Each structure stands twice: as structure tokens, then as C-alpha cells.
Amino acid sequence: MDLDAVRTFLLAAEAGQFQEAAAELAVTQQAVSKRIAALERALGVRLFTRTPRGVELTIDGQAFLPHARELLRAADRAAASVRPGRRPLRVDVINLRGATSGLMRGFHRAHPGIDLDVVKLFDVGTAVAALRSGEIDASFRAVAAPGRPLPDDIASVRVLDEPLHLLTGPAHALAGARSVTLAGLAGHRIWMPGIVPGTEWAAYYDDLVAAFGLTIEATGPNFGSDALLDTVADTPALATFMGDHTRLVRPAGHGLRRIPVTDPTPVYPHALLWHRDNPHPALAALRAHLAATAAGHDAAGTWTPDWVIPR
């Protein structure tokens, strides 16, 4: 089985877009389509169906997905077994469309000779366990949530304060605003179905609500960012928060508005975590790159929870 085709399948499945998979692989969208078609012929099934906004996995595609991940993991382990000391640097970025994924793309451009393995883990507890077991070398997280201090063997450094923007549809009451204050958001419904109790991002938004009297609803299933954008675009009473560096695929006609939040500007504090005894030589290069490119933290006019680690 062609592992390049399997890797292409995984990227397309995660992004829901052949175009985004092509961008990640630095190939044309036609090349992605050809790889997927060849894989479908080899398997004898259809893996994707096309939609107006991209592609979705078929039932067969959903069944193949976990095995595809395992195929690539096995291939990575096999390659590492014959390259002592040269295994890829494994980094957890949480979300492929988020700011931390952009940080890793910048690192890759600056250090193209360093092999990378980018993964997505769920919460800080899972990430810390993976760091301690050696499954990953580093993780981007907002730490440390109340009552969940980092273990002594896990080091961390704050690398990015990402401003939050308000995202609305064209008919929202605030759609025409050039900016909006946090006080001005009181009484407006902010919908964020991706908030999961017990996670570090849930702790962040709980503190934001408590500090400024906001209304954030986490009701309903989380169907991903595309479904969130659809609902916000079509519902005048709803808005959501979105990180300044989050990559959005905006379908034509949605008319979404991205509005800066001020007085103060809430910023999401991204930190890099690693095990203090991790010997991977590329880890030092990543830390040095982030230290050289990181902007200032705790700037005047910004807000973060009290529990966030200092710079």
C-alpha cells in the first residue's frame, strides 16, 4: 500500500478539504485527488464523498481511518528502528488549524532538515502522560489550570499570547463594529460547543465568563469548525470566539465578521511543555526558535487567568 497515499488520506480526512491537504503536503490539489483515487482503487471502496464545502468520509473511509493512522505509526517506528538517534521530533499541536500548528510550520520552514511528526492529543493530562512515557517530545498547552499543577519533571515556557476575536454572521447586532469591548459582549450569546469540562481551555473560558459576566454556551454536539461557522453565519443571535491565528476556510456567501475584542483584549496563552530529561537534539532547536520568534507576554491592555504560567 502506498504510504504517501495513506498520509494524504489522513490529511484530507482531518481537514475536510483536498485543498488544505495539498497545502500541507506542498503538492497540487490534482496530485491529492490522484493519490486518493489510487488508494480507493487499491482498496476497492470509496473513501470520500464530495460536499459543497469539501469532502466527507464515507462509512468505509471511517472504518479505514484508525487503520491508516496505525499504518503510518508502524512505518514511522520501522524507519526509526534503522536510524538510531534520528527519529522525528514528535510534537502535539492540539489542532491543525490553530496557532500552534502555525508555530510548527514556521519552525519547519526555518529548519527543513529536522524531521517532524505532528500529532493531536486531547487534554493536558493526556499530553503530560505522553511526555513522561516518551510518546511525544513536546506539547503546546495553556497551563496550569487550577488544581492541576505540572509534575516536577515537566518543564514549560510561555511562547505565544493569542488575542481572541469575536466571530459573527452578517446579520448579528455587532457585525458592523470595528471592535468590541468585553463589557459590550454582556448579554450576547457566545456559542462554543468545543468546550469540554475538565480541559485547560474550559478552565480559561470559565474564568473569562466569571471575570466579565459573559454568556458562553457549550450546548449541542461539536461537529467541528465548519459546522460552527455555518451556524454562526446563519444565526443572527449567535457569535463565537476565535483565535487571531486560527485558520478558517470561509465558504463564499457566508459573510462572516472577525471583530477584535478590547478593553481588555483576552489572550489565550500558549506554552510549550517537555520532559526535563528528554535528550532529543531537535527539542533544543525548537525551544530556541520559539524564544527568538515569540512576541511579548502580559502586554498592557490584555487579560489572562491568574493561574497562567508566567513567561
Secondary structure as the mmCIF struct_conf table of DSSP 4:
data_model
#
loop_
_struct_conf.conf_type_id
_struct_conf.id
_struct_conf.beg_label_comp_id
_struct_conf.beg_label_asym_id
_struct_conf.beg_label_seq_id
_struct_conf.end_label_comp_id
_struct_conf.end_label_asym_id
_struct_conf.end_label_seq_id
HELX_RH_AL_P HELX_RH_AL_P1 LEU A 3 ALA A 15
BEND BEND1 GLY A 16 GLY A 16
HELX_RH_AL_P HELX_RH_AL_P2 PHE A 18 LEU A 25
TURN_TY1_P TURN_TY1_P1 ALA A 26 ALA A 26
BEND BEND2 VAL A 27 VAL A 27
HELX_RH_AL_P HELX_RH_AL_P3 GLN A 29 LEU A 43
TURN_TY1_P TURN_TY1_P2 GLY A 44 GLY A 44
BEND BEND3 VAL A 45 VAL A 45
STRN STRN1 PHE A 48 THR A 51
TURN_TY1_P TURN_TY1_P3 PRO A 52 ARG A 53
STRN STRN2 GLY A 54 LEU A 57
HELX_RH_AL_P HELX_RH_AL_P4 ILE A 59 SER A 81
TURN_TY1_P TURN_TY1_P4 VAL A 82 VAL A 82
BEND BEND4 ARG A 83 ARG A 83
TURN_TY1_P TURN_TY1_P5 PRO A 84 GLY A 85
HELX_LH_PP_P HELX_LH_PP_P1 ARG A 87 PRO A 88
STRN STRN3 LEU A 89 ASP A 92
BEND BEND5 ILE A 94 ILE A 94
TURN_TY1_P TURN_TY1_P6 LEU A 96 ARG A 97
BEND BEND6 GLY A 98 GLY A 98
HELX_RH_AL_P HELX_RH_AL_P5 ALA A 99 ALA A 110
TURN_TY1_P TURN_TY1_P7 PRO A 112 GLY A 113
BEND BEND7 ILE A 114 ILE A 114
STRN STRN4 LEU A 116 VAL A 119
BEND BEND8 ASP A 123 ASP A 123
HELX_RH_AL_P HELX_RH_AL_P6 VAL A 124 SER A 133
TURN_TY1_P TURN_TY1_P8 GLY A 134 GLY A 134
BEND BEND9 GLU A 135 GLU A 135
BEND BEND10 ASP A 137 ASP A 137
STRN STRN5 ALA A 138 ARG A 141
TURN_TY1_P TURN_TY1_P9 PRO A 146 GLY A 147
HELX_LH_PP_P HELX_LH_PP_P2 PRO A 149 PRO A 151
TURN_TY1_P TURN_TY1_P10 ASP A 152 ASP A 153
STRN STRN6 ILE A 154 THR A 168
TURN_TY1_P TURN_TY1_P11 PRO A 170 ALA A 171
BEND BEND11 HIS A 172 HIS A 172
TURN_TY1_P TURN_TY1_P12 ALA A 173 GLY A 176
BEND BEND12 ARG A 178 ARG A 178
STRN STRN7 VAL A 180 THR A 181
BEND BEND13 LEU A 182 LEU A 182
HELX_RH_3T_P HELX_RH_3T_P1 ALA A 183 LEU A 185
TURN_TY1_P TURN_TY1_P13 ALA A 186 GLY A 187
BEND BEND14 HIS A 188 HIS A 188
STRN STRN8 ARG A 189 TRP A 191
TURN_TY1_P TURN_TY1_P14 PRO A 193 GLY A 194
TURN_TY1_P TURN_TY1_P15 PRO A 197 GLY A 198
BEND BEND15 THR A 199 THR A 199
HELX_RH_AL_P HELX_RH_AL_P7 GLU A 200 PHE A 212
TURN_TY1_P TURN_TY1_P16 GLY A 213 GLY A 213
STRN STRN9 THR A 215 GLU A 217
BEND BEND16 GLY A 220 GLY A 220
HELX_RH_AL_P HELX_RH_AL_P8 SER A 225 ASP A 234
TURN_TY1_P TURN_TY1_P17 PRO A 236 ALA A 237
STRN STRN10 LEU A 238 GLY A 243
TURN_TY1_P TURN_TY1_P18 ASP A 244 HIS A 245
TURN_TY1_P TURN_TY1_P19 ALA A 252 GLY A 253
STRN STRN11 ARG A 257 THR A 262
BEND BEND17 ASP A 263 PRO A 264
STRN STRN12 THR A 265 HIS A 275
TURN_TY1_P TURN_TY1_P20 ARG A 276 ASP A 277
HELX_RH_AL_P HELX_RH_AL_P9 PRO A 281 THR A 293
BEND BEND18 HIS A 297 ASP A 298
TURN_TY1_P TURN_TY1_P21 ALA A 300 GLY A 301
STRN STRN13 THR A 302 TRP A 303
TURN_TY1_P TURN_TY1_P22 ASP A 306 TRP A 307
BEND BEND19 VAL A 308 VAL A 308
#
